[in-house]
């Protein structure tokens, strides 16, 4: 599904004191590639920055899981996939 993407792996999402706006940071990223990687925060993460691509990834829970605990205990519904997530939404 996402085989055509060539992820950037040197993205730094947070630049203290840069004064950059969200538009000035994300527009060039979306234009270059919809998927970026950062080792700067949370021990490393991938970010999907295009809306259409983000929706595609969010709906494809068999490929992209939210069950990746960021803290010592999991925090559903944020860190859960269907059908568990659906129970919390209901």
PyMOL commands that set and color helices and strands:
alter all, ss='L'
color gray80, all
select helices_A, chain A and resi 22-32+51-59+84-89
alter helices_A, ss='H'
color red, helices_A
select strands_A, chain A and resi 35-38+45-48
alter strands_A, ss='S'
color yellow, strands_A
deselect
rebuild
show_as cartoon
